[in-house]
């Protein structure tokens, strides 16, 4: 089916980095780098919550976002074969694994590798139920982009249960569980970065430039083993639509506080496990480790790396080593995404950044295993752009 190789599509998939806002853009979509620790735990939290259909939220967000993302990569003179090639290779380029659309007319798609399979196995181990909810949504979005059809895709066999490949069956009827999402109706005016604390040892600009310059794209297996973890390049729209819809559905069940805690915990895990992998990686040893003279330097370096990952402009306002940390974000994708698509919020909505702020302090200053460190620091988001504030501000302190 594929008439174009991934190398043929390299120009279409080329990264555009917007330095002023610390944004990564591929095919006209803002994307961010997160690893398997965050992605799989986010899926686990949403799909295992009581009284909410987290699988439908996760799948619907992927279908909605990638129907648009894939179509943005089409060219005017493309034919159907080129469109299928874009759908197949974009998945691999972004680091989700490999999809084979060669039997899509027979209502079958297969996958010999998968980011979410490997991520789930590394954290939770095997299980009998299929785990590729994200891929189901991606395939639905692909078919919508290429043919205009609204279909239902369900995984009938999964490598999580020791199957040779993942197999996805297509039903030529609209997905009855598909969720309608609100359109973007508001544009936030960003404020300039304020006075930031600095380390005299850490060259944040050099770190960011180096990380942005590293090719971060899927390998022959469609995976991205970098910085000691498996990364994926995910549109910010996916995270925002999935997490905020989850929050709203949990709120309807009087479980709003539980949802906030779950999402913040996913960010906290990201701040410990993801950054632990990064700090143990050869890339860190070569690029960053020579700059680290004190434990506090690690915070500045990690924040610089996360900015280069597309998390937006955020920075250290003040740090008292092992005691407190004040962070400020002026273009975090959570706050901007909520405000632009859902309108003003009554409460702060930056669950990932809030959790990561505490996780960084736990990783750097708390002793013991990751399990020992979890919960030793707490973080509160005091202000949020989605609440009509100029910035998002996070205060971290010992538990």
C-alpha positions as CSV (number, residue, x, y, z in Angstrom):
1,X,0.0,0.0,0.0
2,X,2.7,2.4,1.0
3,X,4.3,4.3,-2.0
4,X,6.3,6.6,0.1
5,X,9.0,5.7,2.6
6,X,9.6,7.4,5.9
7,X,12.6,9.1,4.4
8,X,10.4,10.4,1.6
9,X,8.2,12.0,4.2
10,X,11.0,13.5,6.3
11,X,10.5,17.0,5.1
12,X,6.8,16.9,5.9
13,X,7.5,15.5,9.4
14,X,10.4,18.0,10.1
15,X,10.4,19.5,13.6
16,X,9.8,23.3,13.9
17,X,10.9,24.7,17.2
18,X,9.3,27.9,18.4
19,X,11.9,29.3,20.7
20,X,9.9,32.2,22.2
21,X,7.3,29.8,23.6
22,X,9.4,26.6,23.9
23,X,7.1,24.8,21.5
24,X,7.8,21.8,19.3
25,X,5.7,21.7,16.1
26,X,5.3,18.8,13.6
27,X,2.9,19.0,10.7
28,X,1.3,22.1,12.1
29,X,0.6,20.6,15.5
30,X,2.1,21.5,18.8
31,X,3.7,18.3,20.2
32,X,5.5,17.5,23.5
33,X,7.9,14.8,24.5
34,X,6.8,12.5,27.3
35,X,8.0,9.0,28.0
36,X,6.4,5.6,28.7
37,X,6.4,6.2,32.4
38,X,4.0,9.2,32.1
39,X,2.0,7.9,29.1
40,X,1.2,4.4,30.5
41,X,0.4,5.7,34.0
42,X,-1.9,8.3,32.6
43,X,-3.7,5.6,30.6
44,X,-3.8,3.4,33.7
45,X,-5.2,6.2,35.9
46,X,-8.0,7.1,33.4
47,X,-9.0,3.6,32.4
48,X,-9.2,2.2,35.9
49,X,-11.2,5.0,37.5
50,X,-14.5,3.9,38.8
51,X,-17.8,5.2,37.2
52,X,-16.0,6.8,34.2
53,X,-15.4,5.2,30.7
54,X,-11.7,6.2,30.6
55,X,-11.1,4.0,27.5
56,X,-13.6,5.9,25.5
57,X,-12.0,9.2,26.5
58,X,-8.5,8.0,25.7
59,X,-9.6,6.5,22.3
60,X,-11.8,9.4,21.3
61,X,-9.1,12.0,22.0
62,X,-6.6,10.1,19.8
63,X,-9.2,9.7,17.0
64,X,-10.2,13.4,17.1
65,X,-6.6,14.8,17.2
66,X,-5.0,12.5,14.7
67,X,-7.8,12.8,12.1
68,X,-6.7,16.5,12.0
69,X,-2.9,15.9,12.4
70,X,-2.7,13.3,9.6
71,X,-4.7,15.5,7.2
72,X,-2.3,18.4,7.9
73,X,0.5,16.3,6.5
74,X,-1.2,15.7,3.2
75,X,-0.2,17.6,0.0
76,X,-2.5,18.8,-2.7
77,X,-1.2,16.4,-5.3
78,X,-1.3,13.3,-3.0
79,X,-3.4,10.3,-4.0
80,X,-5.0,7.8,-1.6
81,X,-1.8,5.6,-1.5
82,X,0.2,8.7,-0.4
83,X,-2.4,9.4,2.3
84,X,-2.1,5.9,3.7
85,X,1.7,6.2,3.7
86,X,1.4,9.5,5.7
87,X,-0.9,7.8,8.3
88,X,1.4,4.8,8.6
89,X,4.7,6.6,8.8
90,X,3.6,9.5,11.1
91,X,2.7,6.9,13.8
92,X,6.2,5.5,13.6
93,X,7.9,8.9,13.3
94,X,6.2,10.1,16.5
95,X,7.4,7.0,18.4
96,X,4.3,5.0,18.9
97,X,5.5,1.9,17.1
98,X,4.6,0.3,13.7
99,X,1.2,0.0,12.1
100,X,0.5,-2.1,9.0
101,X,-2.4,-0.7,6.9
102,X,-1.9,-3.1,4.0
103,X,-5.1,-5.0,4.9
104,X,-7.3,-2.1,5.9
105,X,-9.7,-2.9,3.0
106,X,-10.2,-6.3,4.7
107,X,-11.0,-4.4,8.0
108,X,-7.8,-5.4,9.6
109,X,-4.7,-3.4,10.9
110,X,-1.8,-5.0,12.7
111,X,1.0,-3.7,14.8
112,X,4.3,-5.6,15.5
113,X,5.6,-3.0,18.0
114,X,3.9,-0.5,20.3
115,X,5.0,2.3,22.7
116,X,2.0,1.6,25.0
117,X,2.6,-2.1,25.0
118,X,6.2,-1.7,26.0
119,X,5.4,1.0,28.5
120,X,2.6,-1.1,30.2
121,X,4.8,-4.2,30.4
122,X,7.7,-2.3,31.9
123,X,5.5,-0.9,34.7
124,X,2.6,-3.2,35.3
125,X,3.5,-6.5,33.5
126,X,1.3,-8.6,31.2
127,X,-2.4,-8.8,31.4
128,X,-5.2,-10.6,29.5
129,X,-7.0,-7.4,28.3
130,X,-5.8,-5.5,25.3
131,X,-3.9,-2.3,26.2
132,X,-3.7,-0.4,22.9
133,X,-6.5,2.1,23.3
134,X,-4.4,4.9,21.9
135,X,-3.7,2.9,18.7
136,X,-7.5,2.2,18.3
137,X,-8.1,5.9,18.3
138,X,-5.2,6.6,16.0
139,X,-6.5,4.1,13.4
140,X,-10.0,5.6,13.6
141,X,-8.5,9.0,13.1
142,X,-6.4,7.7,10.1
143,X,-9.4,6.2,8.4
144,X,-11.3,9.5,8.9
145,X,-8.5,11.5,7.5
146,X,-7.9,9.2,4.4
147,X,-11.5,8.2,3.5
148,X,-13.8,10.5,5.4
149,X,-15.4,7.5,7.1
150,X,-16.3,7.3,10.8
151,X,-15.6,3.8,11.9
152,X,-15.2,1.7,15.1
153,X,-11.8,0.1,15.8
154,X,-11.3,-2.5,18.5
155,X,-8.2,-4.5,19.4
156,X,-8.9,-8.2,19.2
157,X,-5.4,-9.5,20.1
158,X,-2.6,-7.8,21.9
159,X,1.1,-8.4,22.5
160,X,0.5,-7.5,26.2
161,X,-1.0,-11.0,26.4
162,X,2.0,-12.6,24.6
163,X,0.4,-12.4,21.1
164,X,2.8,-12.2,18.2
165,X,1.3,-8.9,17.0
166,X,-1.5,-6.6,18.0
167,X,-4.6,-7.0,15.7
168,X,-7.2,-4.3,15.3
169,X,-10.6,-5.1,13.7
170,X,-12.5,-2.3,11.9
171,X,-16.3,-2.0,11.9
172,X,-17.7,0.3,9.2
173,X,-20.0,2.0,11.6
174,X,-19.4,5.1,13.7
175,X,-18.0,4.4,17.1
176,X,-21.0,4.6,19.5
177,X,-18.7,5.6,22.4
178,X,-17.0,8.5,20.4
179,X,-16.9,11.8,22.4
180,X,-17.5,15.2,20.8
181,X,-15.0,17.8,21.9
182,X,-15.4,21.6,21.9
183,X,-13.5,23.6,19.3
184,X,-10.9,26.2,20.2
185,X,-12.7,29.5,20.6
186,X,-10.3,31.7,22.5
187,X,-6.6,32.7,22.2
188,X,-4.6,33.5,25.3
189,X,-2.3,36.5,25.1
190,X,1.0,35.3,26.6
191,X,3.0,37.4,29.1
192,X,6.8,37.8,28.9
193,X,9.1,35.7,31.0
194,X,9.9,37.4,34.2
195,X,13.0,37.5,36.4
196,X,14.2,33.9,36.8
197,X,16.6,32.5,39.3
198,X,19.8,31.2,37.6
199,X,22.6,28.8,38.4
200,X,26.1,30.1,37.7
201,X,27.1,26.5,36.8
202,X,24.3,25.5,34.4
203,X,24.1,26.9,30.9
204,X,20.4,26.4,30.3
205,X,20.6,27.9,26.8
206,X,23.2,25.4,25.8
207,X,21.2,22.5,27.2
208,X,18.1,23.6,25.3
209,X,19.9,24.2,22.1
210,X,21.6,20.8,22.3
211,X,18.4,18.9,23.1
212,X,16.4,20.6,20.3
213,X,19.2,19.7,17.9
214,X,19.1,16.0,18.7
215,X,17.0,14.0,16.2
216,X,14.1,12.6,18.2
217,X,12.0,10.3,16.0
218,X,11.1,6.7,15.8
219,X,13.7,4.1,14.9
220,X,13.2,1.1,12.7
221,X,10.7,-0.2,15.2
222,X,8.9,3.1,15.4
223,X,10.1,3.7,19.0
224,X,12.3,6.4,20.5
225,X,14.8,5.0,23.1
226,X,16.4,8.3,24.2
227,X,17.6,9.7,27.6
228,X,17.2,6.3,29.3
229,X,13.4,6.1,28.5
230,X,11.1,5.5,25.6
231,X,9.9,8.9,24.4
232,X,6.9,9.7,22.2
233,X,6.0,12.9,20.4
234,X,2.4,13.6,21.3
235,X,0.1,16.4,20.3
236,X,-0.7,18.7,23.2
237,X,-4.3,18.5,22.1
238,X,-4.4,14.8,22.9
239,X,-3.3,15.3,26.5
240,X,-5.5,18.3,27.0
241,X,-8.7,16.8,25.6
242,X,-8.2,13.5,27.4
243,X,-7.3,14.8,30.8
244,X,-9.8,17.7,30.9
245,X,-12.6,15.5,29.7
246,X,-11.7,13.0,32.4
247,X,-11.8,15.7,35.0
248,X,-15.2,16.9,33.8
249,X,-16.6,13.3,33.8
250,X,-15.2,12.6,37.2
251,X,-16.7,15.9,38.5
252,X,-20.1,14.7,37.4
253,X,-19.6,11.7,39.6
254,X,-18.6,13.9,42.6
255,X,-15.0,12.6,42.2
256,X,-13.3,15.8,41.1
257,X,-10.7,15.8,43.9
258,X,-9.9,12.1,43.1
259,X,-9.4,13.0,39.5
260,X,-7.1,15.9,40.3
261,X,-5.0,13.7,42.7
262,X,-4.7,11.0,40.1
263,X,-3.5,13.4,37.3
264,X,-1.1,15.2,39.7
265,X,0.3,11.8,40.8
266,X,1.0,11.0,37.1
267,X,3.0,14.2,36.9
268,X,4.8,13.4,40.1
269,X,5.8,10.0,38.8
270,X,7.0,11.8,35.6
271,X,9.1,14.1,37.7
272,X,10.8,11.1,39.5
273,X,10.9,8.1,37.1
274,X,11.3,10.0,33.8
275,X,13.9,12.4,35.2
276,X,15.7,9.6,36.9
277,X,16.0,7.9,33.5
278,X,17.3,11.1,32.0
279,X,19.9,11.7,34.7
280,X,21.1,8.1,34.3
281,X,21.4,8.4,30.5
282,X,24.6,8.8,28.3
283,X,23.1,12.0,26.9
284,X,23.0,13.5,30.4
285,X,26.5,12.3,31.2
286,X,27.9,13.9,28.1
287,X,25.9,17.1,28.0
288,X,24.8,18.0,31.5
289,X,26.7,16.2,34.2
290,X,29.9,18.4,33.7
291,X,27.8,21.4,34.6
292,X,26.5,19.9,37.9
293,X,28.4,21.2,40.9
294,X,25.6,21.2,43.5
295,X,22.3,19.2,43.9
296,X,20.4,22.4,43.2
297,X,22.0,22.6,39.7
298,X,20.0,19.5,38.8
299,X,16.7,21.4,39.0
300,X,17.9,24.1,36.6
301,X,19.2,21.5,34.2
302,X,16.0,19.4,34.3
303,X,13.8,22.5,33.7
304,X,15.9,23.5,30.7
305,X,15.6,20.0,29.2
306,X,11.8,20.0,29.7
307,X,11.5,23.3,28.0
308,X,13.3,21.8,25.0
309,X,10.8,18.9,25.2
310,X,8.1,21.4,24.4
311,X,6.6,21.8,27.8
312,X,6.4,25.6,27.4
313,X,8.3,28.4,29.1
314,X,8.7,27.7,32.8
315,X,11.5,28.5,35.2
316,X,12.8,28.5,38.7
317,X,11.7,31.6,40.6
318,X,13.4,30.7,43.9
319,X,15.0,27.5,45.3
320,X,16.1,26.7,48.8
321,X,17.9,23.4,48.4
322,X,16.1,20.5,50.0
323,X,13.5,22.9,51.5
324,X,11.4,24.7,49.0
325,X,11.0,25.4,45.3
326,X,9.0,28.1,43.5
327,X,8.3,27.6,39.8
328,X,6.6,29.8,37.3
329,X,5.1,28.9,33.9
330,X,4.1,31.5,31.3
331,X,3.1,29.2,28.4
332,X,2.3,25.7,29.9
333,X,0.3,23.6,27.4
334,X,-2.2,22.6,30.1
335,X,-3.3,26.0,31.1
336,X,-3.3,27.4,27.6
337,X,-5.2,24.4,26.2
338,X,-7.9,24.6,28.9
339,X,-8.4,28.3,28.5
340,X,-8.5,28.2,24.7
341,X,-10.9,25.2,24.4
342,X,-13.0,25.1,27.6
343,X,-13.0,28.8,28.7
344,X,-12.1,30.2,32.0
345,X,-11.6,27.8,34.9
346,X,-12.5,28.2,38.6
347,X,-9.5,26.2,39.7
348,X,-5.9,25.7,38.4
349,X,-5.6,23.0,35.8
350,X,-1.8,22.3,35.4
351,X,-1.8,18.8,36.9
352,X,1.3,17.6,35.1
353,X,3.5,20.6,35.9
354,X,2.2,20.7,39.5
355,X,3.1,17.0,40.0
356,X,6.5,17.3,38.2
357,X,7.5,20.2,40.4
358,X,7.2,18.0,43.5
359,X,8.7,15.0,41.7
360,X,11.9,16.9,40.9
361,X,12.4,17.8,44.5
362,X,11.8,14.2,45.6
363,X,14.2,12.9,43.0
364,X,17.0,15.3,43.9
365,X,16.7,15.7,47.6
366,X,14.9,12.7,49.1
367,X,16.8,9.4,49.9
368,X,16.0,5.9,49.0
369,X,14.1,4.2,46.2
370,X,11.6,6.0,44.0
371,X,8.9,4.4,46.1
372,X,10.5,5.8,49.3
373,X,10.7,9.3,47.8
374,X,7.1,9.6,46.5
375,X,5.0,11.9,48.7
376,X,8.0,13.4,50.6
377,X,7.3,16.8,48.9
378,X,4.0,18.5,48.0
379,X,3.2,21.1,45.4
380,X,0.4,23.6,45.1
381,X,-0.5,25.6,42.0
382,X,-1.3,29.0,43.4
383,X,-2.1,30.9,40.2
384,X,-3.1,29.6,36.7
385,X,-3.4,31.2,33.3
386,X,-6.7,29.5,32.8
387,X,-8.1,31.4,35.8
388,X,-7.2,34.7,34.0
389,X,-3.9,35.1,35.8
390,X,-0.7,36.2,34.0
391,X,1.2,33.0,34.9
392,X,1.0,29.6,36.6
393,X,2.8,29.5,39.9
394,X,3.8,26.4,41.8
395,X,5.0,26.2,45.4
396,X,6.8,23.0,46.5
397,X,7.5,22.2,50.2
398,X,8.3,19.1,52.3
399,X,5.3,16.9,53.2
